[in-house]
Amino acid sequence: MKRQILGILTVSVTAPYLEAAILCAFIQGRLTSLSDLAWGIYFMGTVGLLKYGFTIVVVSLSAALTMKSLAVSAPAITISAYSFLGLCFGGHVLASFVQKQWWLLPSFGITGAICGWIYWRVVMGRPS
């Protein structure tokens, strides 16, 4: 269970900053320098972590417990589950303006897929 908790905490801290990096890539024309890009990722990631950090931990914990109870060890299932959770979380975050900003929704799915892979790597460890 130690690896699952470490995976949950890793994903919960990584997700907001990864989402911020992907969103900054989507709005790349507005960020003119590397320092603007770094500041944008830092600012948006920190705000996301402070605002949604507890929710991300709860959702990651429920996903981890479900996968542990089903004895899931395949990376494709873990990545797909986290991608779906990322899309659902993105729908929640963007609910008030999703019709105008619908093109931002796939970034949450991408973030979820990457976080699913990170979680799988932390939990499964290195192959022996």
N, C-alpha and C positions, 0 to 999 in steps of 0.2 A: 504493500500500500504506500510505502515511502516514495516509490517512483511515480505513482499516480498523483500524489500530492505535489511532488516536484514538477510534474508535467502540467498540472492545473495552474500552479503559480507562474510557471514560465509562459504558458499560453496567455494567461490573464494580463501579464505585464507586456508581452510582446504585441498582442492584438491591436491596442490603440495606436501604438507607434507605427506598426506595419500598415494599418489602415491610413494613417496620416501620410505616410510615404507614398502610398498608391494614389491617394487623393491629390497630393502635390504633383504627382506625375500626370494626372488628368488635367490639372490646371496649370501646366508648365509654362504657358505664355505669360502668366501674371507674375511669376517669380523670376526676376531677372538675373540674380546672382546666386552663387553657391551658398553664401551666408543667409540670403533670404530663404532658400530652400531648407537649409538646416534649421533656421529659426521656425519656419512653418511646420516642419515635422515635429520639432520639440514642443512647440506651443500647442498644436492640435492634438498631439499624442498625450501630453500631460493633461489637457482639459478632458479628453476622452477617458483617460485613466481615472481621473478624479470623479468625473460624473457617472461613468458606467462601470467602474472597476468592480464594485460589489456584484452587480448584475452579471458581469462576465464570469466571475468566480462561481456564482450559483449555477449558471448555465453550463459552464465547463464541468463542474462537479456532477451535475445530473447526467451529462453525456458520458463522463468517465465511469460513473456507477452503472449506467445502463450497459456500456460496452464491457465492463468487468463482469457483470452478472450474465451476459450473453457469451462470455469467453471469446470475445472478438480479438483476433490477433492479426488479421489481414490489413495492410495499410490502405487498400482501396476503400474499405468500409469506413475506417476511421476518418480518412480524408473526405469522403462523401458526406459523412455525418456532420463533420465540422463545417464543411462548405454550406450545407443546408442550414445549420444553425447561424452561420454568418449572414446568409440571405435573410433569414427570419429576423435577426437582430438589426440588419440594415433596414428592413421594412419597418421595424419599430422606430428606429432613429429618424428615418426619413418620412414617417407617416403623414406629417402635416403638409409636406410639399413634394410628395413622390411623383405626382403627375407632371410637375415642371422639371424636376431634377431626377427623372427615372434613370438616366444614364449613369448615375452614381451607384446604383444598386449592385451592379456586377462586381464592383470593387470590394464589397463586403463578402461576396462569395469567394473571391480570390483570396482575401485575407483569411477567411475560414478554412479554405483548403490548405493554405500554407501553415496555419496554426494546427490543423489536424495532422499534418505531416510532422511538425515539430513535436506535438504531443506523442505521436506514435514512436518517434525516434527516442524521446526521453524515456518512455515507458518500456519499450522493447530493448533499449540499449544497443550496444554493438553486437553484431552476430559473432558467435564464437566458433 
